[in-house]
C-alpha cells in the first residue's frame, strides 16, 4: 500500500474527459510507475465568494487537526496490537483497504447532503472528529490508569528487595510470633552479609542466637530473618539502621495475601478487557475519522479550485501516488496540463506570485495537497 498521495485539481478548458485522457497518456509515457485515479467530487453548493474566502482561512487548520486525529488512532492501534501480540492488521474503511477507499472515493450523499452549505459540512465533520478525539483521550486515560496500577504492583513484586513486596518471599513457617517473641525481616546489602551474620546477635541484648536465616537474594540485597524479644524490637531496628541494615515492616496475613492476589487477577482481567475494547473502538473510529477526512478533502479541493479557477466549477480532480524519484516529472506533467492563464500568478511567493490558497509549502498553477496515510 502506498502511504503518500497527492490530491490534485486541474482547470478544464474544453472537456474533463479529454483532459483526463491527456493526463493518463502523459503519466503512462513519462511516469508509468505513478498510480493515477479520478477523485470524484459532486457538484457542491458554492455559496458566495466571501463565504469561500472565509472558509479557506479555516480549511488548513481543520485539516491539520483531522489528519492528526487519524494518525493518532492509527498509532494507538499499532501499539495495542503489539501489546496483544497481534500481527499488524490491514486497516479497512467501510470494509475496503484504506488506500482503496481513497482511490475509489464516493461521496456519501446521505451523510453529507450536497445542498448543505460548505461551512455546515466542514463544521459537522470537525465536530464529529473532535468528539472522537475527546473519546479517545478518555478511553486511553482509563486504560492507562489500569496499566499504571498493575505496573506499580508488578514493580513491588519484582523490584529491589529494599522496596518490593515481600509477601511472596516470606512464608508463615519463617516467622516466630508469640506473646514475647517476634521475627523481623532485615534487608542486608550483599557485600555486608558476613558483617550481618557476625553482628546481628550482639546488636541488642535480647536476640535469639542463630535465629537468622537467608530467605532470598537479588543482585543488590539479601533478606534475613532475626528473632528477638518484642520489647527489644525498636532498639534493634535503630542499631541495625546504624550499621546499614534495613529492617522492613512485615506482618504475614493470609487474608491480605488472598485479597492482594485477587486484586492483581482483577487488574489483569480489566487490562485485557479494556485493551480489547479500546482496540475494537479504534478500528471503528479510524474508519469514521478517515471517511470524514476524505469528505473534508473533497470540500477543500472543491472550494480551493473555485477560488483558483473561478466559476462555473470546471476542473478535473485526481489522486496520484508518485514515487519520490518521479515527483519532479509528475509535477512537470501537471503544470503543462494546467495551461492556466494565471499560472505565473500562482508561482511561489519567492518568485513574485501569490502562493497557495491552501497554505501548502509547494505552490503550483493547480490546486494540490498531500495525503499521508501513516
NORUR-V703961 format. One record per residue. RES is the residue in three letters. PSI is psi in degrees with one decimal (* if undefined). OMEGA is omega in degrees with one decimal (NA if undefined). D_CENTER is the distance of its C-alpha to the mean C-alpha in whole Angstrom. Layout:
res-><RES;RES>
psi-><PSI;PSI>
omega-><OMEGA;OMEGA>
d_center-><D_CENTER;D_CENTER>
This chain:
res-><UNK;UNK;UNK;UNK;UNK;UNK;UNK;UNK;UNK;UNK;UNK;UNK;UNK;UNK;UNK;UNK;UNK;UNK;UNK;UNK;UNK;UNK;UNK;UNK;UNK;UNK;UNK;UNK;UNK;UNK;UNK;UNK;UNK;UNK;UNK;UNK;UNK;UNK;UNK;UNK;UNK;UNK;UNK;UNK;UNK;UNK;UNK;UNK;UNK;UNK;UNK;UNK;UNK;UNK;UNK;UNK;UNK;UNK;UNK;UNK;UNK;UNK;UNK;UNK;UNK;UNK;UNK;UNK;UNK;UNK;UNK;UNK;UNK;UNK;UNK;UNK;UNK;UNK;UNK;UNK;UNK;UNK;UNK;UNK;UNK;UNK;UNK;UNK;UNK;UNK;UNK;UNK;UNK;UNK;UNK;UNK;UNK;UNK;UNK;UNK;UNK;UNK;UNK;UNK;UNK;UNK;UNK;UNK;UNK;UNK;UNK;UNK;UNK;UNK;UNK;UNK;UNK;UNK;UNK;UNK;UNK;UNK;UNK;UNK;UNK;UNK;UNK;UNK;UNK;UNK;UNK;UNK;UNK;UNK;UNK;UNK;UNK;UNK;UNK;UNK;UNK;UNK;UNK;UNK;UNK;UNK;UNK;UNK;UNK;UNK;UNK;UNK;UNK;UNK;UNK;UNK;UNK;UNK;UNK;UNK;UNK;UNK;UNK;UNK;UNK;UNK;UNK;UNK;UNK;UNK;UNK;UNK;UNK;UNK;UNK;UNK;UNK;UNK;UNK;UNK;UNK;UNK;UNK;UNK;UNK;UNK;UNK;UNK;UNK;UNK;UNK;UNK;UNK;UNK;UNK;UNK;UNK;UNK;UNK;UNK;UNK;UNK;UNK;UNK;UNK;UNK;UNK;UNK;UNK;UNK;UNK;UNK;UNK;UNK;UNK;UNK;UNK;UNK;UNK;UNK;UNK;UNK;UNK;UNK;UNK;UNK;UNK;UNK;UNK;UNK;UNK;UNK;UNK;UNK;UNK;UNK;UNK;UNK;UNK;UNK;UNK;UNK;UNK;UNK;UNK;UNK;UNK;UNK;UNK;UNK;UNK;UNK;UNK;UNK;UNK;UNK;UNK;UNK;UNK;UNK;UNK;UNK;UNK;UNK;UNK;UNK;UNK;UNK;UNK;UNK;UNK;UNK;UNK;UNK;UNK;UNK;UNK;UNK;UNK;UNK;UNK;UNK;UNK;UNK;UNK;UNK;UNK;UNK;UNK;UNK;UNK;UNK;UNK;UNK;UNK;UNK;UNK;UNK;UNK;UNK;UNK;UNK;UNK;UNK;UNK;UNK;UNK;UNK;UNK;UNK;UNK;UNK;UNK;UNK;UNK;UNK;UNK;UNK;UNK;UNK;UNK;UNK;UNK;UNK;UNK;UNK;UNK;UNK;UNK;UNK;UNK;UNK;UNK;UNK;UNK;UNK;UNK;UNK;UNK;UNK;UNK;UNK;UNK;UNK;UNK;UNK;UNK;UNK;UNK;UNK;UNK;UNK;UNK;UNK;UNK;UNK;UNK;UNK;UNK;UNK;UNK;UNK;UNK;UNK;UNK;UNK;UNK;UNK;UNK;UNK;UNK;UNK;UNK;UNK>
psi-><130.6;148.6;-3.9;125.6;154.6;135.0;124.0;145.3;138.6;140.4;137.4;124.5;-34.0;-76.7;147.2;-37.2;-37.9;-43.6;-39.0;-43.2;-43.0;-40.3;-44.6;-43.6;-43.7;-43.3;-42.9;-39.9;-40.2;-18.9;64.4;-15.2;7.8;109.8;140.8;133.0;152.8;142.4;98.9;112.5;129.4;173.0;102.3;166.8;115.9;-46.0;-154.1;162.2;-38.7;-40.9;-36.8;-42.3;-42.6;-39.5;-39.4;-33.5;-29.4;-15.8;-44.8;-44.9;-44.4;-39.1;-41.4;-42.1;-46.8;-42.8;-43.1;-39.4;-41.9;-47.4;-35.4;-45.0;-40.5;-44.1;-37.3;-40.0;-46.2;-42.2;-43.7;-39.1;-38.7;-44.0;-31.7;-4.0;23.3;133.2;141.0;123.2;159.0;110.4;147.2;156.7;120.9;37.2;2.8;156.6;151.8;-47.1;-32.0;-37.8;-41.9;-48.3;-15.5;36.3;133.9;127.4;134.8;95.0;-35.0;-37.3;-36.6;82.6;132.1;-17.6;-6.5;146.0;145.3;-40.2;-36.5;-41.0;-47.3;-45.8;-39.5;-41.8;-45.1;-43.0;-43.4;-46.4;-37.7;-37.7;-42.4;-41.6;-42.0;-42.7;-39.9;-45.7;-42.7;-45.4;-40.7;-40.6;-43.4;-43.1;-44.8;-29.3;-44.8;-42.1;-41.5;-42.2;-44.3;-40.1;-37.8;-41.5;-42.1;-36.1;-37.6;-28.4;-27.1;-2.1;-168.1;147.3;-17.9;-22.7;-19.1;161.8;128.7;-1.3;-27.4;2.2;-24.5;124.5;159.0;-37.4;-11.7;-11.5;142.1;120.4;120.6;-172.1;-31.0;-20.4;153.1;147.4;125.2;156.6;119.4;134.1;117.7;127.0;141.9;-35.1;-8.8;11.6;-41.9;-40.2;-43.0;-50.5;-29.2;-12.9;-17.8;-32.1;-22.6;6.7;-37.3;177.6;-34.8;50.4;135.3;123.0;144.2;30.2;-6.5;132.7;135.3;120.9;-34.5;153.1;149.1;-160.7;-22.2;-34.5;164.6;147.8;134.7;147.4;157.1;132.0;136.6;175.4;139.9;-40.9;-15.7;1.8;-47.6;-40.4;-39.4;-42.0;-43.6;-47.2;-38.0;-43.1;-37.7;-27.5;5.6;14.6;134.9;123.6;115.2;138.8;124.1;135.0;119.3;129.3;113.7;-35.4;-40.8;-39.8;-47.0;-39.8;-41.4;-39.4;-44.4;-36.2;-44.3;-44.2;-41.3;-41.7;-39.0;-44.4;-44.3;-41.9;-44.2;-44.6;-44.8;-34.3;-45.2;-41.8;-44.2;-39.5;-46.0;-39.5;-41.2;-39.8;-48.0;-45.8;-32.7;-43.7;-41.4;-44.0;-39.9;-42.6;-39.4;-42.3;-43.7;-36.2;-37.5;-44.2;-36.6;-42.7;-43.0;-45.1;-41.8;-50.8;-41.0;-31.7;-39.1;-45.9;-32.1;-47.7;-14.6;-177.4;155.8;162.9;121.9;87.3;158.7;123.3;134.0;163.6;131.4;155.9;74.0;149.7;163.7;-41.1;-18.4;-3.6;-48.9;-40.1;-43.8;-40.2;-40.4;-41.8;-47.2;-39.2;-41.1;-35.5;-16.9;-46.2;42.2;141.2;-21.1;23.2;-46.5;-37.1;-29.9;16.1;169.9;152.3;-36.4;-16.6;6.4;4.3;-173.7;-20.9;-173.9;135.6;-35.5;-6.7;10.3;151.9;-45.2;135.7;143.3;166.8;18.0;162.4;132.3;135.4;161.3;139.6;116.7;116.2;-19.5;*>
omega-><173.5;-178.2;-175.8;-177.8;169.6;168.8;-168.3;168.5;178.7;178.7;179.7;179.6;-180.0;178.8;-179.2;-178.8;178.1;179.1;178.6;179.0;178.7;179.3;178.6;-179.0;-178.8;178.9;-179.1;-177.8;-169.3;179.8;-171.9;-179.7;-178.9;175.4;-175.7;-177.6;170.5;174.9;-168.5;177.0;179.0;174.3;-178.9;-179.0;-173.0;-175.0;-179.0;177.4;179.0;-179.8;177.2;179.0;178.7;179.6;-178.3;-179.8;-175.9;-170.5;-176.2;-179.8;-179.8;179.5;179.1;-179.9;-177.3;178.5;-179.8;178.6;178.0;-179.0;179.9;179.7;180.0;178.4;178.3;177.0;-179.5;179.5;-178.2;178.1;179.2;179.6;-178.6;-177.8;180.0;174.2;-176.8;-176.3;174.1;-177.4;178.9;176.2;-175.1;174.7;179.0;177.3;-174.9;-177.3;178.2;177.6;179.8;-173.9;178.1;-174.1;175.4;-178.8;179.1;-176.5;-178.9;-177.6;-177.4;-178.6;-175.8;178.4;177.3;174.6;-177.9;-179.7;179.6;178.5;-178.7;180.0;178.7;177.4;-177.3;179.7;-179.1;-179.2;179.0;178.2;177.8;179.7;177.5;178.3;-180.0;-179.7;-179.0;-178.1;178.8;179.4;179.6;179.3;-179.1;177.6;178.1;178.3;-179.5;178.6;-179.0;178.6;179.1;178.4;180.0;177.5;177.8;-178.8;-172.0;-177.2;178.7;178.9;178.6;-175.5;-172.0;176.8;-176.4;-171.4;179.1;179.6;-178.4;-179.5;-179.4;-177.5;177.1;-172.2;173.0;178.6;179.0;-179.0;-174.3;-174.7;176.7;174.4;177.1;177.5;-179.0;175.2;-172.9;173.9;-174.4;-179.2;-178.1;-175.6;178.9;178.6;178.3;-175.7;-178.6;-172.7;-170.5;-177.6;-175.3;179.1;174.4;-171.4;-167.6;176.3;177.8;-179.4;177.1;-179.4;-176.1;-179.9;178.1;-179.0;-174.8;176.6;167.9;-176.6;-174.8;-170.4;169.2;176.0;-178.8;170.0;170.9;-177.2;-178.0;177.5;-177.5;-176.2;-177.7;-172.0;-178.2;178.8;179.6;178.6;-178.8;-178.7;179.2;179.1;179.3;-179.7;176.7;176.7;-178.7;176.4;-178.2;172.7;-178.5;175.6;-178.5;178.8;-175.3;179.7;177.5;178.7;-178.4;178.6;179.4;178.8;179.3;178.3;179.7;-179.2;179.2;178.9;177.9;178.2;179.8;-179.6;-179.9;-179.3;-178.6;178.2;178.7;179.4;179.9;-179.8;179.1;177.2;180.0;177.4;-178.1;-175.4;177.1;178.3;179.7;-179.6;-177.5;177.9;176.9;-179.0;-178.2;175.2;175.7;179.5;178.9;177.3;-178.9;179.3;-179.3;-175.6;180.0;177.9;176.9;179.7;-178.3;-171.2;179.9;180.0;-5.7;-179.6;179.7;-179.1;177.4;179.2;-175.1;173.8;178.3;175.2;-178.7;171.7;-178.4;-177.1;-178.0;-172.4;-178.3;-179.8;-179.5;176.7;179.6;178.7;-178.4;-179.5;179.5;-178.9;179.1;175.9;-176.1;-179.8;-179.9;-178.2;-177.9;-178.8;-174.8;174.7;-177.6;-177.1;-178.6;177.0;176.7;-178.7;-174.3;-175.7;-172.5;175.0;-176.1;177.8;178.6;179.6;179.1;178.2;-173.4;177.8;177.0;179.1;-177.5;168.3;-170.7;175.7;175.3;-175.9;179.9;NA>
d_center-><20;21;17;19;22;24;25;29;32;36;39;41;45;47;44;41;42;44;41;39;41;42;38;38;41;40;37;38;41;39;35;36;32;30;29;31;30;31;29;31;31;33;36;34;36;37;38;39;39;38;35;34;34;32;30;29;28;25;24;22;20;19;18;16;14;14;13;10;9;9;7;4;6;6;4;4;7;8;7;9;12;12;13;15;17;16;17;14;15;17;15;18;18;22;22;22;20;18;20;23;22;22;25;27;26;28;28;28;31;31;27;28;32;33;36;33;33;30;29;29;27;25;25;24;21;20;20;19;15;16;16;14;11;13;13;10;10;13;12;9;12;15;13;12;16;17;16;17;21;21;20;22;25;24;25;28;29;28;29;32;35;35;33;32;33;36;37;36;38;41;44;46;49;48;49;52;53;56;58;58;56;52;50;47;44;44;42;43;42;43;45;47;48;51;52;51;53;56;55;54;57;59;56;58;61;60;58;58;59;57;55;52;50;46;44;41;39;36;36;37;39;41;42;46;48;51;53;55;57;55;57;56;52;51;54;52;49;50;52;49;47;50;50;46;45;43;44;41;42;41;43;43;42;42;40;38;37;36;34;32;32;31;28;26;27;26;23;22;23;20;17;18;19;16;13;15;15;12;11;14;13;10;13;15;13;12;15;16;14;15;19;19;18;20;23;22;23;26;27;26;28;31;31;31;33;36;36;36;39;40;42;42;39;40;37;35;32;30;27;27;25;27;27;27;30;31;30;33;35;33;33;37;37;36;37;41;40;39;43;42;45;42;41;42;41;37;37;35;36;37;40;41;39;37;34;31;31;27;26;25;26;28;31;33;36;34;31;28;24;21;18;16;14;11>
